[in-house]
Amino acid sequence: MRILFLTQVLPLPLDAGPKIRAYYVLRYLVEAGHEVSLLSFVRADDSPTAIESLKKLCKHVETVPMVRSLRGDLWSGIRSLLSNRSFLIVRDERSEMRRRVQALCESRSFDAVHSDQLWMAPYALGASALRKILDQHNAVFQIPRRLAAGEKSRVKRSILKLEAKKLAKYEAETCVQFDRVVWVSSADLEALRSSRSARSAALAAGPVIPICVDPSVVVNSKNKTRRFRVTFLGGMHWPPNAEGVKWFLKEVWPQVASVVPDAVLTLIGKRPPRLPASSPGKIESVGFTPDVERYINETAVFIVPLLAGGGMRVKILDAWSWRLPVVSTTIGAEGLETRHGENILLADTAGAFGESVVQVLRNRSLANLLSEQGRGTVEIHYDWRRIYSSWELVYR
């Protein structure tokens, strides 16, 4: 089958959840014998090496620059507020992408077009193909809705609620235009179905295929390095990550540091928050680094303190692959095969979260149990080679 595969982010390197999802689905389709042409947005920091690697995998690869600016975001915000359209969708509209999709469809025929994430749906719906597939990484409307719940500013809270309402309506209306919609968790489908803005839409139950990773690709996490880090890994330019880290810094870390003063909070990812001058305990803000192995080998507890978000947190799959004990909020672990006290500790209040982190730091037996059970969960439920054969049923 000839497939046009559209992505909002370049699928390499594998340093973010959306990239990991897109890459392993793309790789499965190619290895299953399909002829795949990739058309992707690219940013200034995307490397030519990554593009060349994808060209070796795909039949054809083309890219379209995605340039954002404060001025552009402000204009998109005004257009969104003056209409019934979502800011997140308006912001990423690019006429060049529409032209490129049309040109590709005119130059070769496609049996199917694959929209990776909601942002690529308008371009996929405009493509000439027999089948149209949408891969819903999450119920996007839940992100602004949950951010609104924790927002103190009345103005910001109102804007976020309005954005969530617009997104829910747009998501539902968009999903019903595709031949198949694949969800990463049934919770996302049910959330959209139950949304007041989407109740009138006939949302059919689509197949659920979780985000998967490659458990064979792991860092050397079983060496004898002393474990002392409480590690957060993820881009803090993403609002749910930023909100969660700030909450942990303010509400949770002081109690952990007072009980285990030798522990070091380590923040790894783009745009870490500015640390207050009077921060308790030891904190190391690394920022973005392509080499996380040293920090992973020194990690005693991997934290996911998310209060908002949607879909699945691939960072937990990574931590489980690396045999790291994980402490997460319920939202942070949403959509995953979790068993509290066995492969993860779940806590939704600052007191319970801090207590869970201290437990793992002090109890080596508990840490070992969480590590091994987490690793086993990935091998059984989230190995792309085992699970992604389900995509063949989507395309059959």
DAGI-V501717 format. One record per pair of residues at least 6 apart in sequence whose ideal C-beta (glycine too) atoms are under 6 Angstrom apart, sorted by the first residue. I is the first residue (numbers start at 1). J is the second residue. D is the distance in Angstrom with one decimal. If there is no record, write none. Layout:
BEGIN
i->I j->J d->D
i->I j->J d->D
END
This chain:
BEGIN
i->1 j->34 d->4.9
i->1 j->111 d->4.5
i->2 j->35 d->4.8
i->2 j->110 d->5.0
i->2 j->111 d->5.0
i->3 j->34 d->5.4
i->3 j->36 d->4.9
i->3 j->112 d->4.9
i->3 j->114 d->5.6
i->4 j->37 d->5.3
i->4 j->110 d->4.5
i->4 j->113 d->4.5
i->5 j->26 d->5.9
i->5 j->36 d->5.3
i->5 j->38 d->5.0
i->5 j->114 d->4.7
i->6 j->39 d->5.4
i->6 j->115 d->5.4
i->6 j->120 d->4.2
i->6 j->123 d->5.6
i->6 j->124 d->5.6
i->7 j->22 d->5.0
i->7 j->40 d->4.3
i->7 j->116 d->4.4
i->8 j->41 d->5.6
i->8 j->117 d->5.1
i->8 j->119 d->4.4
i->8 j->120 d->5.5
i->9 j->18 d->5.3
i->9 j->19 d->5.6
i->10 j->40 d->5.1
i->10 j->42 d->5.2
i->10 j->46 d->4.8
i->10 j->50 d->5.9
i->11 j->19 d->5.2
i->11 j->22 d->4.2
i->11 j->23 d->4.0
i->11 j->26 d->5.9
i->12 j->50 d->3.9
i->12 j->53 d->5.7
i->13 j->50 d->5.9
i->14 j->20 d->5.1
i->17 j->314 d->3.6
i->18 j->137 d->6.0
i->20 j->314 d->5.3
i->21 j->137 d->5.9
i->21 j->211 d->4.8
i->22 j->116 d->4.8
i->24 j->212 d->5.8
i->24 j->384 d->4.2
i->28 j->388 d->4.2
i->28 j->391 d->5.7
i->29 j->36 d->5.4
i->30 j->36 d->5.4
i->30 j->57 d->5.7
i->35 j->59 d->4.9
i->36 j->58 d->5.0
i->37 j->59 d->5.5
i->37 j->60 d->4.1
i->38 j->54 d->6.0
i->38 j->58 d->4.6
i->38 j->61 d->4.8
i->39 j->62 d->5.0
i->40 j->63 d->5.5
i->41 j->64 d->5.5
i->41 j->66 d->4.0
i->42 j->63 d->4.4
i->43 j->66 d->5.7
i->54 j->61 d->5.2
i->55 j->61 d->4.7
i->64 j->96 d->5.2
i->64 j->97 d->4.9
i->64 j->100 d->5.7
i->76 j->87 d->6.0
i->76 j->90 d->4.7
i->76 j->91 d->4.2
i->77 j->87 d->5.7
i->79 j->90 d->5.4
i->80 j->87 d->3.9
i->80 j->90 d->5.0
i->86 j->166 d->4.4
i->86 j->167 d->4.7
i->86 j->170 d->5.2
i->87 j->163 d->5.7
i->92 j->119 d->5.3
i->97 j->123 d->5.4
i->101 j->123 d->5.0
i->101 j->127 d->5.2
i->105 j->127 d->5.4
i->105 j->128 d->4.2
i->110 j->129 d->4.4
i->111 j->130 d->5.3
i->112 j->129 d->5.4
i->112 j->131 d->4.1
i->113 j->124 d->4.7
i->113 j->127 d->4.3
i->113 j->129 d->4.1
i->113 j->132 d->5.5
i->114 j->133 d->4.8
i->115 j->121 d->4.9
i->115 j->124 d->3.7
i->115 j->134 d->4.7
i->116 j->135 d->5.2
i->117 j->137 d->5.3
i->118 j->140 d->5.3
i->121 j->134 d->5.9
i->121 j->174 d->4.9
i->124 j->132 d->5.6
i->125 j->177 d->5.7
i->131 j->179 d->4.9
i->132 j->178 d->4.8
i->132 j->179 d->5.2
i->133 j->180 d->5.1
i->134 j->178 d->4.3
i->134 j->181 d->4.8
i->135 j->182 d->5.0
i->136 j->181 d->5.8
i->136 j->183 d->5.2
i->137 j->184 d->5.8
i->137 j->311 d->4.9
i->138 j->188 d->5.5
i->138 j->310 d->3.5
i->138 j->311 d->2.7
i->139 j->188 d->4.0
i->139 j->191 d->4.6
i->139 j->192 d->4.7
i->139 j->310 d->5.0
i->140 j->167 d->5.5
i->141 j->164 d->4.9
i->141 j->167 d->3.7
i->141 j->168 d->4.0
i->141 j->171 d->5.8
i->142 j->191 d->5.7
i->142 j->310 d->4.0
i->143 j->310 d->5.4
i->144 j->160 d->4.5
i->144 j->163 d->4.3
i->144 j->164 d->4.3
i->145 j->164 d->3.8
i->146 j->308 d->3.4
i->147 j->160 d->5.3
i->147 j->239 d->5.8
i->147 j->308 d->4.7
i->148 j->157 d->5.0
i->148 j->160 d->3.7
i->148 j->161 d->4.8
i->150 j->307 d->5.5
i->151 j->157 d->4.2
i->151 j->160 d->6.0
i->165 j->197 d->5.0
i->168 j->195 d->4.1
i->168 j->197 d->3.8
i->168 j->198 d->4.8
i->169 j->197 d->4.3
i->171 j->192 d->5.8
i->172 j->198 d->3.4
i->172 j->201 d->3.6
i->175 j->181 d->4.9
i->175 j->203 d->6.0
i->176 j->201 d->5.7
i->176 j->202 d->6.0
i->180 j->394 d->5.3
i->181 j->206 d->4.0
i->182 j->206 d->5.7
i->182 j->207 d->5.6
i->182 j->209 d->5.4
i->183 j->189 d->4.8
i->183 j->206 d->5.5
i->183 j->208 d->5.1
i->184 j->210 d->5.5
i->184 j->211 d->5.3
i->184 j->311 d->5.4
i->184 j->312 d->5.1
i->185 j->335 d->3.2
i->186 j->208 d->5.2
i->187 j->335 d->5.6
i->192 j->198 d->5.4
i->193 j->203 d->5.2
i->209 j->390 d->4.9
i->211 j->312 d->4.8
i->211 j->314 d->5.6
i->212 j->382 d->4.8
i->212 j->384 d->3.8
i->212 j->387 d->5.1
i->213 j->317 d->4.8
i->213 j->382 d->5.9
i->215 j->321 d->5.1
i->215 j->378 d->5.0
i->215 j->379 d->5.3
i->215 j->383 d->5.4
i->218 j->321 d->5.2
i->218 j->322 d->5.7
i->219 j->293 d->4.4
i->219 j->296 d->4.9
i->219 j->322 d->5.7
i->221 j->296 d->5.8
i->221 j->322 d->4.3
i->221 j->323 d->5.0
i->223 j->297 d->5.7
i->225 j->297 d->4.4
i->225 j->298 d->5.4
i->227 j->300 d->3.8
i->228 j->262 d->5.9
i->228 j->263 d->6.0
i->228 j->264 d->5.7
i->228 j->300 d->6.0
i->229 j->264 d->5.2
i->229 j->266 d->4.6
i->229 j->298 d->4.8
i->229 j->299 d->4.6
i->230 j->263 d->5.4
i->230 j->265 d->5.0
i->230 j->301 d->4.9
i->231 j->266 d->4.6
i->231 j->299 d->4.3
i->231 j->302 d->5.4
i->232 j->245 d->5.9
i->232 j->267 d->5.2
i->232 j->303 d->5.3
i->233 j->268 d->4.7
i->233 j->315 d->5.6
i->234 j->241 d->4.7
i->234 j->269 d->4.8
i->234 j->315 d->5.4
i->235 j->269 d->4.7
i->235 j->270 d->4.4
i->236 j->242 d->4.8
i->236 j->245 d->5.8
i->236 j->269 d->5.2
i->236 j->271 d->4.9
i->236 j->272 d->5.2
i->237 j->270 d->5.0
i->237 j->271 d->4.4
i->240 j->306 d->5.5
i->240 j->308 d->4.2
i->240 j->309 d->4.1
i->243 j->307 d->5.8
i->244 j->305 d->4.2
i->244 j->306 d->4.4
i->244 j->307 d->5.6
i->246 j->273 d->5.7
i->247 j->305 d->6.0
i->248 j->305 d->4.2
i->251 j->350 d->3.7
i->252 j->350 d->5.0
i->252 j->353 d->5.0
i->252 j->354 d->4.6
i->253 j->265 d->5.6
i->254 j->280 d->4.7
i->255 j->354 d->4.0
i->256 j->354 d->5.2
i->256 j->357 d->5.1
i->256 j->358 d->5.9
i->257 j->280 d->4.7
i->257 j->281 d->2.6
i->259 j->358 d->5.1
i->260 j->361 d->5.0
i->263 j->361 d->5.9
i->264 j->282 d->4.4
i->264 j->284 d->5.7
i->265 j->283 d->4.6
i->266 j->284 d->4.9
i->266 j->295 d->5.7
i->267 j->285 d->4.8
i->268 j->286 d->4.6
i->270 j->288 d->4.7
i->272 j->285 d->4.5
i->272 j->287 d->5.9
i->275 j->283 d->5.9
i->296 j->322 d->5.5
i->299 j->324 d->5.6
i->300 j->361 d->5.5
i->301 j->325 d->5.6
i->301 j->327 d->5.8
i->301 j->357 d->5.3
i->301 j->360 d->4.7
i->302 j->319 d->4.1
i->302 j->324 d->4.3
i->302 j->326 d->4.9
i->303 j->327 d->5.4
i->304 j->313 d->5.8
i->304 j->316 d->5.9
i->304 j->328 d->3.8
i->304 j->332 d->3.7
i->306 j->329 d->5.5
i->306 j->331 d->5.2
i->306 j->332 d->3.8
i->312 j->335 d->4.3
i->313 j->332 d->5.7
i->316 j->326 d->5.7
i->317 j->378 d->5.8
i->317 j->382 d->5.3
i->319 j->326 d->5.0
i->320 j->374 d->3.5
i->320 j->375 d->5.8
i->320 j->377 d->5.8
i->320 j->378 d->4.5
i->321 j->378 d->5.2
i->323 j->371 d->4.3
i->323 j->375 d->5.0
i->325 j->360 d->4.8
i->325 j->367 d->4.6
i->325 j->370 d->3.9
i->325 j->371 d->5.5
i->326 j->344 d->4.8
i->327 j->345 d->4.7
i->327 j->356 d->4.6
i->327 j->357 d->5.4
i->329 j->348 d->5.3
i->330 j->346 d->5.5
i->330 j->348 d->5.5
i->337 j->377 d->5.6
i->337 j->381 d->4.9
i->338 j->344 d->4.9
i->340 j->346 d->4.8
i->342 j->373 d->4.9
i->343 j->373 d->3.9
i->343 j->374 d->4.5
i->343 j->377 d->5.0
i->345 j->356 d->4.2
i->347 j->353 d->4.1
i->347 j->356 d->4.7
i->360 j->367 d->5.1
END
